[in-house]
Amino acid sequence: MPDTKRHRYNVFKWIAGTLLGIFIVLAGLAWFLNVKSRPVLSNRIKTLLYKSTDSLYTITFTKVTTNVFTGNATLQNVKITPDNNRFKQLIALKRAPNNLYSVSLKKLVVKRFHPLTLYREKKLQVEEVIFDKPEVTMVNQQFPFNEGRAPRPIKSPYDIISKNLKEFSIKTIRFKDVSFKYVNKNVPNSLPFDIDDLNITLTDLLVDSTSADDPKRFYLLKDIMINLNNYVYRTPDKMYDIKLDQLDFRATTGKLRVNRFALVPLYDEMKFGRVAGYPRERFDIGMRNIMLNGIDLPLYISKQELWAKEMAISNGFISVFNQNGLPKKPQENKIGKFPHQLLQLLKAPILVQKIQLKDINVTYSVFNQESNQRGRISFENTSGIIKNATNLDNIKAINPIMEVNLNTYLFGQGKLDVIFNFNLTAKDGEFSYSGVLHNFNARVLNQITKPLGLVRINRGNVDKLKFNFKANDFGAKGRVSFSYYDLSVALMKNDPEKDHLVTRGFLSFLANALIIKSENPGADGKLNAVDVDYSRPSNTSFFNLIWKSLFTGIKYSIGITEEKQKEVRQHIARFKAMRASHNLRVKKRLERRLQRQREQNEKR
């Protein structure tokens, strides 16, 4: 029995010693390979980047740590720097890229780089590379010799690395929490654009004898994914914040999705204009579910031109507010600031072939100092299509018209179908608009006619409002056909003592008796269409032009023409003269009566 125990003990010691010896040998081998692989790996990385970029970029790092068992490596204090002298040489050789990058980060992690495969087969295969919180600067400069080039390297990187490697591949490259700075060298004195918290994932990078000619790859990659969360940008005038809740893009599908976009004013409606110092329009915009399809990513990377086949926007609102009564800005001039003109002023080249809108609510409000009230007009559940939204000269040369076809509901009731045609090349901002507003109760218009026109609609029904206008920077000319019946109005004024609008009884009587046509067509059955020639004040907006031109047509249709208003003013003047004459006669009679009474008193 003691011999058996002693035998078992000796076996255990032998096994333990053997395992310990194996562990020591493996640990020593791992240490040797780690130590030996570091300079080899460092040299491979530096040589690979330098040669594969046509000697344009170099990489430096202060320290490399490797683990041969896991195939992991970490590079500390990494900098990828372009050689400006080499860049000038490449420009002369017409091989320079449009974009020049500088990258710096504290740590770059390489996971599972398979060192044995590198040694035996000359294949550098990496599972994952992680750039943790890098700072990236991209300088864009357009070169004519790059026009129309395919999204692949000018010279195959395989030709450069083939002497040392048969293959170089990375399954996944992750840029986490990127601080990105974009510098546009194509526009003089342009300000750099900065963005933080950007995440970029590049998949299946492959450099071998066939990858450069693979049509399913762009820049040797199978796919690019971009993600941005909770982005906030304050506009240079410090009046708005631009917010993106979540942005996702995938290159293989060409689809970009924004969960929520918002233009958020930093001041409330009544304070906004006071802070600006003049009656500046205040925009409040919120959009959900924005989708762009068919984005040409290689074109955007090379030229910063955003081309998309389709854009869809649903579930949003646009609210515009203006406050009358504030001091006018002396130099305020809104000529050249129609929507299609502002599109042409964008520094970023853009083409969206079709934009689909669904369930967008649009509100335009004005605070009127005279009535001390807010007038409001709303277009609810707006849907439609915008075609050829672009500022690219070559596209405008083919088709200079941006067409906007919308259907909406005025104050949520009357259905409005409207078509805009914007001339993208017209220097005077030429555009046209036509449409039909279908039947609704005219009293809903009190939300805007009372505060802004000091007119209350007592009753009335609208059958149809048709309009057709041509407009430019200086005004609008067109025709309005307004079909309605049973119309009655009351003229209003602001009563400071009662702090609200009150009816002007006699003037309302005159208006209904002498001016207002209660129905159109009239008794003769003839529809009275009116021509409008509206001159636009240079300090008014696009929304104001549309509203005022239509309102002028409506006024003329119901009888409130300049001639009728002149006639009413004459009636009012005669009435005031008669009342003044009457008051004067009453006053003289009273004076004579008092005089007689004084004389009688003196006789007594």
C-alpha positions as CSV (number, residue, x, y, z in Angstrom):
1,M,0.0,0.0,0.0
2,P,2.8,2.5,0.8
3,D,4.4,1.6,-2.5
4,T,1.2,2.3,-4.4
5,K,0.9,5.7,-2.7
6,R,4.6,6.5,-3.4
7,H,4.1,5.4,-7.1
8,R,1.1,7.7,-7.5
9,Y,2.9,10.6,-5.9
10,N,5.9,10.1,-8.3
11,V,3.5,10.0,-11.3
12,F,1.8,13.2,-10.1
13,K,5.2,14.9,-9.7
14,W,6.2,13.7,-13.2
15,I,3.0,15.0,-14.8
16,A,3.2,18.3,-12.9
17,G,6.8,18.7,-13.8
18,T,6.1,18.0,-17.4
19,L,3.2,20.5,-17.6
20,L,5.4,23.1,-15.9
21,G,8.2,22.5,-18.3
22,I,5.8,22.8,-21.3
23,F,4.3,26.0,-19.8
24,I,7.8,27.4,-19.4
25,V,8.8,26.5,-22.9
26,L,5.5,28.0,-24.3
27,A,5.9,31.1,-22.2
28,G,9.4,31.5,-23.4
29,L,8.4,30.9,-27.0
30,A,5.6,33.4,-26.7
31,W,7.9,35.9,-25.2
32,F,10.4,35.3,-28.0
33,L,7.8,35.5,-30.7
34,N,6.2,38.6,-29.1
35,V,9.6,40.4,-28.9
36,K,10.5,39.3,-32.4
37,S,7.1,40.0,-33.9
38,R,7.0,43.6,-32.7
39,P,9.7,45.0,-34.9
40,V,8.5,42.9,-37.8
41,L,4.9,44.0,-37.3
42,S,5.9,47.6,-36.9
43,N,8.0,47.5,-40.0
44,R,5.2,45.8,-42.0
45,I,2.6,48.4,-40.9
46,K,4.8,51.3,-41.8
47,T,5.9,49.9,-45.1
48,L,2.4,48.8,-46.1
49,L,0.8,52.2,-45.5
50,Y,3.7,54.0,-47.1
51,K,3.7,51.9,-50.2
52,S,0.0,51.4,-50.6
53,T,-0.6,55.1,-50.6
54,D,1.9,55.9,-53.3
55,S,4.3,57.2,-50.7
56,L,1.8,59.9,-49.6
57,Y,1.2,58.8,-46.0
58,T,3.4,57.8,-43.2
59,I,2.5,56.3,-39.8
60,T,4.2,56.9,-36.5
61,F,3.6,55.4,-33.0
62,T,5.5,55.4,-29.8
63,K,4.9,51.8,-28.6
64,V,3.7,48.5,-29.9
65,T,2.5,45.7,-27.6
66,T,1.7,42.3,-29.1
67,N,0.3,38.9,-27.9
68,V,1.1,36.1,-30.2
69,F,-1.5,33.7,-28.7
70,T,-4.4,36.0,-29.2
71,G,-3.0,37.7,-32.3
72,N,-3.6,41.1,-30.8
73,A,-1.5,44.3,-31.0
74,T,-1.8,47.8,-29.7
75,L,-0.2,50.9,-31.1
76,Q,0.2,53.9,-28.8
77,N,0.1,57.6,-29.8
78,V,-0.6,57.0,-33.5
79,K,-0.3,59.6,-36.1
80,I,-1.0,59.2,-39.9
81,T,0.4,62.2,-41.7
82,P,0.4,63.2,-45.3
83,D,3.7,64.3,-47.0
84,N,2.9,67.7,-48.6
85,N,5.9,67.5,-50.9
86,R,4.8,64.1,-52.2
87,F,1.3,65.5,-52.6
88,K,2.6,68.3,-54.9
89,Q,4.5,65.7,-56.9
90,L,1.3,63.6,-57.3
91,I,-0.6,66.7,-58.4
92,A,2.1,67.3,-61.1
93,L,1.8,63.6,-62.1
94,K,-2.1,63.9,-62.1
95,R,-2.3,61.1,-59.5
96,A,-3.2,63.1,-56.4
97,P,-6.5,62.3,-54.6
98,N,-9.1,65.0,-54.0
99,N,-9.0,64.4,-50.3
100,L,-6.0,64.7,-48.0
101,Y,-6.3,63.2,-44.5
102,S,-4.5,63.7,-41.1
103,V,-5.3,61.2,-38.3
104,S,-4.1,61.2,-34.7
105,L,-5.2,59.1,-31.8
106,K,-4.0,57.8,-28.4
107,K,-4.5,54.1,-29.2
108,L,-5.0,51.8,-32.2
109,V,-6.0,48.2,-31.5
110,V,-5.3,45.4,-34.0
111,K,-7.2,42.2,-33.1
112,R,-6.3,38.7,-34.3
113,F,-3.6,39.4,-37.0
114,H,-2.6,35.8,-37.4
115,P,1.3,36.1,-37.2
116,L,1.9,32.6,-38.3
117,T,0.0,33.1,-41.5
118,L,2.1,36.3,-42.1
119,Y,5.4,34.4,-41.6
120,R,4.4,31.2,-43.6
121,E,2.1,32.5,-46.4
122,K,3.0,36.2,-46.6
123,K,-0.6,37.1,-45.9
124,L,-1.3,39.8,-43.4
125,Q,-4.9,38.9,-42.3
126,V,-6.5,41.0,-39.6
127,E,-9.9,40.4,-38.0
128,E,-10.5,43.9,-36.6
129,V,-8.8,47.3,-36.3
130,I,-10.2,49.8,-33.9
131,F,-9.4,53.6,-34.0
132,D,-10.5,54.8,-30.5
133,K,-11.5,58.5,-30.4
134,P,-9.4,59.6,-33.4
135,E,-9.1,63.2,-34.5
136,V,-9.5,63.3,-38.3
137,T,-9.0,66.3,-40.6
138,M,-10.0,66.1,-44.2
139,V,-8.9,68.7,-46.7
140,N,-10.8,68.6,-50.0
141,Q,-9.5,70.1,-53.2
142,Q,-11.1,69.2,-56.6
143,F,-8.7,68.3,-59.4
144,P,-9.9,68.2,-63.0
145,F,-7.9,65.0,-63.7
146,N,-10.0,63.1,-61.2
147,E,-13.3,63.9,-63.0
148,G,-15.2,60.8,-63.8
149,R,-12.7,58.3,-62.3
150,A,-14.0,55.0,-60.9
151,P,-14.1,54.6,-57.1
152,R,-10.9,52.6,-56.9
153,P,-7.2,53.4,-56.5
154,I,-5.4,54.8,-59.6
155,K,-2.6,52.3,-59.1
156,S,-3.5,48.9,-57.6
157,P,-2.1,48.6,-54.1
158,Y,-1.3,45.0,-54.8
159,D,1.3,46.0,-57.3
160,I,3.0,48.0,-54.5
161,I,2.8,45.3,-51.8
162,S,3.3,42.2,-54.0
163,K,7.0,42.0,-53.3
164,N,6.4,41.5,-49.6
165,L,2.8,40.3,-49.3
166,K,0.5,38.1,-51.3
167,E,-2.6,39.5,-49.5
168,F,-3.6,42.1,-47.0
169,S,-7.1,42.0,-45.5
170,I,-9.0,43.5,-42.6
171,K,-12.5,42.2,-41.8
172,T,-13.6,45.2,-39.9
173,I,-12.2,48.7,-39.3
174,R,-14.0,50.7,-36.6
175,F,-13.6,54.5,-36.1
176,K,-15.2,55.1,-32.7
177,D,-16.2,58.5,-31.4
178,V,-14.5,60.4,-34.2
179,S,-13.8,64.1,-34.0
180,F,-14.0,65.1,-37.7
181,K,-12.9,68.4,-39.3
182,Y,-13.7,69.2,-42.9
183,V,-11.7,71.9,-44.8
184,N,-13.0,73.0,-48.2
185,K,-10.2,74.4,-50.4
186,N,-12.5,74.9,-53.3
187,V,-14.2,78.0,-51.8
188,P,-12.1,81.0,-50.8
189,N,-12.2,81.8,-47.1
190,S,-14.6,79.0,-46.2
191,L,-14.9,78.1,-42.6
192,P,-14.0,74.6,-41.5
193,F,-16.8,72.2,-40.5
194,D,-16.5,70.2,-37.3
195,I,-18.5,67.3,-36.1
196,D,-18.0,65.0,-33.0
197,D,-19.2,61.6,-31.8
198,L,-19.1,60.1,-35.3
199,N,-18.9,56.3,-35.7
200,I,-17.6,54.8,-39.0
201,T,-17.3,51.1,-39.8
202,L,-15.5,49.8,-42.8
203,T,-16.0,46.1,-43.7
204,D,-13.8,43.6,-45.6
205,L,-10.9,45.6,-46.8
206,L,-9.0,43.4,-49.3
207,V,-5.7,44.0,-51.2
208,D,-4.9,41.1,-53.5
209,S,-4.4,40.5,-57.2
210,T,-8.1,40.8,-58.0
211,S,-9.6,43.3,-55.5
212,A,-8.8,46.5,-57.3
213,D,-10.9,45.4,-60.3
214,D,-13.8,44.0,-58.3
215,P,-16.9,46.1,-59.4
216,K,-18.6,45.2,-56.1
217,R,-16.0,47.0,-54.1
218,F,-15.3,50.7,-53.8
219,Y,-11.9,51.8,-52.5
220,L,-11.2,48.1,-51.9
221,L,-14.0,47.8,-49.4
222,K,-17.3,45.8,-49.4
223,D,-19.2,48.3,-47.3
224,I,-19.1,51.5,-45.3
225,M,-21.5,52.3,-42.4
226,I,-21.8,55.7,-40.7
227,N,-23.6,56.4,-37.4
228,L,-24.1,59.7,-35.6
229,N,-26.1,60.2,-32.4
230,N,-27.4,63.3,-30.7
231,Y,-25.6,65.9,-32.9
232,V,-26.1,69.6,-32.0
233,Y,-24.8,72.5,-34.0
234,R,-25.3,76.1,-33.0
235,T,-25.7,78.4,-36.0
236,P,-23.1,81.3,-36.4
237,D,-25.8,83.9,-35.6
238,K,-26.5,82.2,-32.2
239,M,-30.2,82.2,-32.9
240,Y,-30.8,78.5,-33.6
241,D,-29.6,75.0,-32.7
242,I,-29.6,72.3,-35.4
243,K,-30.2,68.9,-33.9
244,L,-29.9,65.4,-35.3
245,D,-31.3,62.7,-33.1
246,Q,-29.8,59.7,-35.0
247,L,-28.2,59.3,-38.4
248,D,-27.4,56.0,-40.0
249,F,-25.9,55.4,-43.5
250,R,-24.9,52.2,-45.3
251,A,-23.0,52.4,-48.6
252,T,-24.1,49.1,-50.1
253,T,-27.7,50.2,-50.1
254,G,-27.0,53.9,-50.6
255,K,-29.6,54.6,-47.8
256,L,-29.3,57.3,-45.2
257,R,-31.9,57.6,-42.4
258,V,-32.3,60.4,-39.9
259,N,-34.6,59.5,-37.0
260,R,-35.3,63.2,-36.2
261,F,-34.1,66.6,-37.5
262,A,-34.9,69.9,-35.8
263,L,-34.1,73.6,-36.3
264,V,-34.7,74.9,-32.8
265,P,-34.9,78.6,-32.1
266,L,-33.2,79.7,-28.9
267,Y,-35.8,82.4,-28.0
268,D,-39.6,82.3,-27.8
269,E,-41.8,84.0,-30.5
270,M,-42.1,87.5,-29.0
271,K,-38.5,87.6,-27.8
272,F,-36.9,86.4,-31.0
273,G,-37.4,89.6,-33.0
274,R,-36.4,91.8,-30.1
275,V,-33.1,89.9,-29.7
276,A,-32.5,90.1,-33.5
277,G,-33.3,93.8,-33.3
278,Y,-35.8,93.8,-36.2
279,P,-38.9,91.8,-37.4
280,R,-37.0,88.7,-38.5
281,E,-38.9,85.6,-39.3
282,R,-38.5,82.9,-36.7
283,F,-38.5,79.3,-38.0
284,D,-39.2,76.3,-35.9
285,I,-38.8,73.0,-37.8
286,G,-39.1,69.4,-36.7
287,M,-39.0,66.4,-39.0
288,R,-39.1,62.7,-38.3
289,N,-38.3,59.7,-40.5
290,I,-36.1,61.3,-43.1
291,M,-34.8,58.8,-45.6
292,L,-32.5,59.3,-48.6
293,N,-32.1,56.5,-51.1
294,G,-29.6,56.0,-53.9
295,I,-26.8,58.1,-52.5
296,D,-23.6,58.1,-54.6
297,L,-21.0,57.8,-51.8
298,P,-17.9,57.7,-54.0
299,L,-19.0,60.9,-55.7
300,Y,-19.5,62.5,-52.3
301,I,-16.2,61.4,-51.0
302,S,-14.3,62.6,-54.0
303,K,-16.2,65.9,-54.8
304,Q,-18.5,66.5,-51.8
305,E,-21.4,66.4,-54.2
306,L,-24.6,64.9,-52.7
307,W,-26.5,62.9,-55.3
308,A,-29.5,61.0,-54.2
309,K,-32.3,59.4,-56.2
310,E,-35.0,59.9,-53.6
311,M,-35.7,61.5,-50.3
312,A,-38.7,60.8,-48.1
313,I,-39.9,63.0,-45.2
314,S,-42.9,62.2,-43.0
315,N,-44.4,63.4,-39.8
316,G,-43.1,66.9,-39.3
317,F,-43.9,70.5,-38.9
318,I,-42.7,73.9,-40.1
319,S,-43.7,76.9,-38.1
320,V,-42.9,80.5,-39.2
321,F,-43.5,83.5,-37.0
322,N,-43.0,87.3,-37.6
323,Q,-43.6,90.2,-35.3
324,N,-44.8,93.5,-36.9
325,G,-44.2,96.8,-35.2
326,L,-40.5,96.3,-34.4
327,P,-38.1,98.8,-36.0
328,K,-37.2,97.8,-39.6
329,K,-33.7,96.8,-40.2
330,P,-32.3,99.6,-42.5
331,Q,-30.3,97.2,-44.6
332,E,-32.8,94.4,-44.6
333,N,-33.4,93.2,-48.1
334,K,-34.9,89.8,-48.9
335,I,-34.5,90.0,-52.6
336,G,-32.8,86.9,-53.8
337,K,-34.0,84.8,-50.8
338,F,-36.8,82.7,-52.3
339,P,-36.4,78.9,-51.5
340,H,-35.0,78.0,-54.9
341,Q,-32.6,81.0,-54.7
342,L,-31.3,79.9,-51.3
343,L,-30.8,76.4,-52.7
344,Q,-28.5,77.9,-55.3
345,L,-26.5,79.7,-52.6
346,L,-25.7,76.4,-50.8
347,K,-21.9,75.8,-50.8
348,A,-22.5,72.0,-50.9
349,P,-23.4,70.8,-54.5
350,I,-26.6,68.8,-54.3
351,L,-29.1,66.9,-56.4
352,V,-32.1,65.0,-55.1
353,Q,-34.1,63.7,-58.0
354,K,-37.4,63.3,-56.0
355,I,-38.5,64.3,-52.6
356,Q,-41.6,62.8,-51.1
357,L,-43.5,64.6,-48.3
358,K,-46.1,63.1,-46.1
359,D,-48.1,64.5,-43.2
360,I,-46.2,67.8,-42.8
361,N,-48.0,70.7,-41.0
362,V,-47.0,74.2,-42.0
363,T,-48.0,77.3,-40.0
364,Y,-47.4,81.0,-40.8
365,S,-48.1,83.5,-38.0
366,V,-47.8,87.2,-37.7
367,F,-48.2,89.4,-34.6
368,N,-50.0,92.6,-35.7
369,Q,-49.2,95.7,-33.6
370,E,-52.4,97.5,-34.6
371,S,-54.7,94.7,-33.5
372,N,-52.3,93.5,-30.7
373,Q,-53.2,90.0,-31.8
374,R,-51.5,87.1,-33.6
375,G,-52.8,86.1,-37.1
376,R,-52.3,82.5,-38.2
377,I,-52.8,80.5,-41.3
378,S,-52.1,76.7,-41.3
379,F,-51.7,74.0,-43.9
380,E,-52.2,70.6,-42.3
381,N,-51.4,67.1,-43.4
382,T,-49.3,68.4,-46.3
383,S,-48.1,65.7,-48.7
384,G,-46.6,65.8,-52.2
385,I,-43.6,65.5,-54.4
386,I,-40.6,67.8,-55.2
387,K,-38.6,67.0,-58.4
388,N,-35.2,68.1,-59.4
389,A,-33.9,69.8,-56.3
390,T,-30.4,70.8,-57.3
391,N,-27.8,73.6,-57.5
392,L,-25.6,71.8,-60.0
393,D,-25.0,73.7,-63.3
394,N,-24.7,70.6,-65.5
395,I,-28.1,69.3,-64.2
396,K,-29.8,72.7,-64.5
397,A,-28.5,73.0,-68.1
398,I,-30.6,69.9,-68.9
399,N,-33.6,70.8,-66.8
400,P,-33.8,74.2,-65.1
401,I,-37.2,73.7,-63.4
402,M,-37.8,72.4,-59.9
403,E,-41.4,71.2,-59.7
404,V,-43.3,71.1,-56.4
405,N,-46.7,69.4,-56.4
406,L,-48.5,69.5,-53.0
407,N,-51.9,68.8,-51.6
408,T,-52.8,70.0,-48.1
409,Y,-55.7,71.2,-46.0
410,L,-56.3,74.9,-45.1
411,F,-56.9,75.1,-41.4
412,G,-57.5,71.3,-41.6
413,Q,-60.6,71.8,-43.6
414,G,-60.4,73.1,-47.2
415,K,-58.5,70.8,-49.5
416,L,-55.8,72.7,-51.4
417,D,-53.9,71.4,-54.5
418,V,-51.0,73.6,-55.5
419,I,-48.2,73.4,-58.0
420,F,-45.0,75.5,-57.9
421,N,-42.5,75.7,-60.8
422,F,-39.2,77.3,-59.8
423,N,-36.8,78.4,-62.4
424,L,-33.4,77.5,-61.0
425,T,-31.4,79.6,-63.5
426,A,-33.5,82.8,-63.4
427,K,-31.5,85.7,-62.0
428,D,-34.8,87.5,-60.9
429,G,-36.0,84.4,-59.0
430,E,-38.8,83.6,-61.5
431,F,-41.4,81.0,-60.4
432,S,-45.1,80.3,-60.9
433,Y,-47.8,78.9,-58.6
434,S,-51.3,77.7,-59.4
435,G,-53.9,75.7,-57.5
436,V,-57.4,75.0,-56.4
437,L,-58.8,75.4,-52.9
438,H,-62.0,73.4,-52.5
439,N,-65.1,74.1,-50.4
440,F,-64.9,75.1,-46.8
441,N,-66.6,77.4,-44.2
442,A,-65.3,80.9,-44.7
443,R,-65.4,81.6,-41.0
444,V,-62.2,79.6,-40.5
445,L,-60.4,82.5,-42.2
446,N,-61.1,84.7,-39.1
447,Q,-57.9,83.3,-37.6
448,I,-56.0,85.5,-40.1
449,T,-58.5,88.1,-41.3
450,K,-59.4,89.5,-37.9
451,P,-55.9,90.0,-36.5
452,L,-54.2,91.1,-39.7
453,G,-57.1,92.6,-41.8
454,L,-59.4,93.8,-39.0
455,V,-62.2,92.0,-40.8
456,R,-64.5,89.4,-39.2
457,I,-66.4,87.0,-41.4
458,N,-69.8,86.6,-39.9
459,R,-70.9,83.9,-42.3
460,G,-70.1,82.5,-45.7
461,N,-69.3,79.4,-47.6
462,V,-66.6,78.9,-50.2
463,D,-67.2,76.6,-53.2
464,K,-63.8,77.0,-54.9
465,L,-60.8,79.3,-55.1
466,K,-58.7,78.9,-58.2
467,F,-55.5,80.9,-58.8
468,N,-52.7,81.1,-61.3
469,F,-49.7,83.4,-60.7
470,K,-46.3,84.2,-62.2
471,A,-43.9,85.8,-59.8
472,N,-40.3,87.0,-59.3
473,D,-38.3,89.1,-56.8
474,F,-40.4,92.1,-57.4
475,G,-44.0,90.8,-57.2
476,A,-46.7,88.6,-58.6
477,K,-49.2,88.8,-61.4
478,G,-52.0,86.4,-61.9
479,R,-55.7,85.7,-61.9
480,V,-58.0,84.6,-59.0
481,S,-61.4,83.0,-59.4
482,F,-63.3,83.0,-56.1
483,S,-66.6,81.2,-56.0
484,Y,-68.6,81.6,-52.7
485,Y,-72.1,82.5,-51.4
486,D,-73.9,84.0,-48.3
487,L,-71.0,86.2,-47.3
488,S,-71.3,88.8,-44.6
489,V,-68.5,90.6,-42.8
490,A,-67.9,93.0,-39.9
491,L,-65.1,95.6,-39.8
492,M,-63.2,95.7,-36.5
493,K,-61.0,98.1,-34.5
494,N,-58.9,97.7,-31.4
495,D,-60.4,99.3,-28.3
496,P,-57.6,100.0,-25.8
497,E,-60.1,100.5,-23.0
498,K,-61.7,97.1,-23.5
499,D,-58.4,95.4,-24.6
500,H,-59.9,93.6,-27.5
501,L,-61.3,94.1,-31.0
502,V,-64.8,95.6,-31.3
503,T,-67.1,95.9,-34.3
504,R,-67.3,99.2,-36.2
505,G,-71.1,99.0,-36.7
506,F,-71.7,101.8,-39.2
507,L,-68.6,101.0,-41.3
508,S,-69.6,97.4,-41.3
509,F,-73.1,98.4,-42.5
510,L,-71.5,100.5,-45.3
511,A,-69.2,97.6,-46.2
512,N,-71.9,95.1,-46.6
513,A,-74.3,97.5,-48.3
514,L,-71.9,99.2,-50.7
515,I,-68.8,97.0,-51.1
516,I,-69.1,93.4,-50.2
517,K,-70.6,91.1,-52.8
518,S,-72.5,88.4,-50.9
519,E,-72.1,85.8,-53.6
520,N,-70.0,85.0,-56.7
521,P,-71.4,84.1,-59.2
522,G,-74.0,86.8,-58.8
523,A,-77.7,86.7,-59.8
524,D,-76.7,86.7,-63.4
525,G,-74.7,83.5,-63.0
526,K,-71.5,85.0,-64.2
527,L,-68.3,84.2,-62.2
528,N,-66.3,87.3,-61.6
529,A,-62.6,86.5,-62.0
530,V,-60.1,89.2,-61.1
531,D,-56.6,90.1,-62.2
532,V,-53.9,90.8,-59.5
533,D,-50.7,92.8,-59.9
534,Y,-49.0,92.7,-56.5
535,S,-45.8,94.6,-56.0
536,R,-43.6,93.0,-53.4
537,P,-41.8,95.2,-50.7
538,S,-38.1,94.2,-50.8
539,N,-38.1,93.4,-47.0
540,T,-40.9,90.8,-47.2
541,S,-40.5,87.0,-47.4
542,F,-41.6,84.3,-49.8
543,F,-44.5,83.3,-47.5
544,N,-45.6,86.9,-47.4
545,L,-45.6,87.2,-51.2
546,I,-47.8,84.2,-51.6
547,W,-50.2,85.2,-48.8
548,K,-50.5,88.9,-49.9
549,S,-51.0,88.1,-53.6
550,L,-53.8,85.6,-52.8
551,F,-55.4,87.9,-50.2
552,T,-55.4,90.7,-52.7
553,G,-57.3,88.5,-55.2
554,I,-59.8,87.5,-52.5
555,K,-60.4,91.1,-51.5
556,Y,-61.0,92.1,-55.1
557,S,-63.3,89.2,-55.7
558,I,-65.6,90.1,-52.8
559,G,-65.6,93.7,-53.9
560,I,-63.0,95.4,-51.8
561,T,-61.3,97.1,-54.7
562,E,-59.4,100.4,-54.6
563,E,-62.3,102.1,-56.3
564,K,-64.9,100.7,-53.8
565,Q,-62.7,101.6,-50.9
566,K,-62.4,105.1,-52.3
567,E,-66.2,105.2,-52.7
568,V,-66.6,104.1,-49.1
569,R,-64.1,106.7,-47.9
570,Q,-66.1,109.3,-49.8
571,H,-69.3,108.1,-48.1
572,I,-67.5,108.2,-44.8
573,A,-66.2,111.7,-45.5
574,R,-69.7,112.9,-46.4
575,F,-71.1,111.3,-43.3
576,K,-68.5,112.9,-41.1
577,A,-69.1,116.2,-42.8
578,M,-72.9,115.9,-42.3
579,R,-72.3,114.8,-38.6
580,A,-69.9,117.7,-38.1
581,S,-72.4,120.1,-39.7
582,H,-75.2,118.7,-37.5
583,N,-73.1,119.0,-34.4
584,L,-72.2,122.6,-35.4
585,R,-75.9,123.5,-35.8
586,V,-76.7,121.9,-32.5
587,K,-74.0,123.8,-30.9
588,K,-75.1,127.1,-32.4
589,R,-78.7,126.4,-31.3
590,L,-77.5,125.7,-27.8
591,E,-75.4,128.9,-27.8
592,R,-78.4,131.0,-29.0
593,R,-80.6,129.4,-26.3
594,L,-78.1,130.2,-23.6
595,Q,-77.7,133.7,-25.0
596,R,-81.5,134.3,-24.8
597,Q,-81.6,132.9,-21.2
598,R,-78.8,135.3,-20.2
599,E,-80.7,138.3,-21.8
600,Q,-83.9,137.4,-20.0
601,N,-82.1,137.1,-16.7
602,E,-80.5,140.5,-17.2
603,K,-84.0,142.1,-17.9
604,R,-85.2,140.7,-14.6
